[in-house]
Amino acid sequence: MVVVVDTVAARSRHPEKAGRPDTPLLRKPAWIRVKAPGSAGYIKTRALVKEHGLNTVCEEAGCPNVGECWEKRHVTMMIMGDTCTRACAFCNVRTGIPDPLESDEPQRVGDAVAKLDLAHVVITSVDRDDLDDGGAAHFARVIGAIRAAAPDTTIEILTPDFLRKPGALEVVVAAKPDVFNHNLETVPSLYLTVRPGARYFHSLRLLQQVKELDRTMFTKSGIMVGFGESRNEVLQLMDDLRCADVDFLTIGQYLQPTRKHHVVDRFVTPDEFDAYKTVAMAKGFLLVSSSPLTRSSYHADEDFAQLQASRAAKVGNRPLA
């Protein structure tokens, strides 16, 4: 019965995965389990999201932290629709042919940020390979709308790779988000199976180019572990990110959405996550978040304050530009 339900879900959200054989779902260890959402704060935040007709990666990707975050009004808004043009093996966001962009979406996002009275907001998107600029101009319009509606809110964006879209990155950086996040997701050896539509060194170069365009902008990237990567591969990835001058690294456990998705190789222990954090900080990152439940925007508002403090302690009054 469980297998049938998973297959139906995969057909509706991920048609490209429907023909794949079912893979086992490993039992989650105690350190992964979380309470089902349902608090008054969560319900209020969900109602506001629905009122403005917004999508969130919290819901679409099945984030385990949604109850905790929405209780605190921490929402990661997902722009440009709910359908992605890629088909990554780990992701639960719907795949297929997306609808046209909604011209009023930037204003709706700005209004929602103002009503939530957010100190810090994270904006992400589906991949839009169907658009000439990959959605870069839409990102810029959303950033502008938030600045107009909630000028005191700091803005973090989690972008696609804009693969083969010349000039797209420059448009987004020129809109001046406070944090530019683009996730590597996994180590190079696993890209063909985990992230087949992307290229590791293109993503790495994208992050490096952000700093070349604006030295003052914080950069951030994240990976999941538990795909089958080795410890040495993770340490090499850390070095690659530091060569690109990335400020902030997040490391979390991969959780398999359905039996049709990439299998979980193993559950990495909390002690191993702590060890990764120790090594990464020693390599020079301003901030590292490494735990089983860490996700790209988990505790993003507190983390932004820490980023600012870490940079101030490191550079003092020396200009970055």
RASULGI-V177539 format. One line per field, one symbol per residue. psi: psi as a letter, one per 40 degrees, with the letter a starting at -180 (. if undefined). burial: b if it has 16 or more other C-alpha atoms within 10 Angstrom, else e. A space follows every 10 residues. Layout:
psi=???
burial=???
//
This chain:
psi=dddddddddd dddgdeedei iiiihihhid edhiihieid dddddddddd defiiidddd efheeddddd defhhhhhif aehieifiee ieiiiahiii ihdedddddd dddddefhdh ihhaiihgee ideeeddddd dddddddddg dehihhihia efhfgheddd ddddefidhh hhhddiidee ddddgdeihd dddddddddd dddgdehhii iiiiiedeii dddddddddd dddefhdhhh hihhhhdiee ihihdihhid dddddddddd ddeeidihhh idehidehfd dddddddddd ddddebehid .
burial=eeeeebbebb eebbbebbee ebeeeeeeee ebeeeebeee bbeebbeebe eeebbbbbbe eebbbbbbbb bebbbbbbbb bbbbbbbbbb bbbbbeebee eeeebbbbbb bbbbebebbb bbbbbbbbbe eebbbbbbbb bbbbbbbebb eebbbbbbbb bbbeeeebbe bbbebbbbbb bbbbbbbbee beebbeebeb eebbebbbbb beeeeebbbb bbbbbbbebe eeebeebbbe bbebbbbbbb bbbbbbbbbb bbbbeebbeb eebeebbeeb beebbbbbbb bbbbbbbbbb bebbeebeeb beeeeeeeee e
//
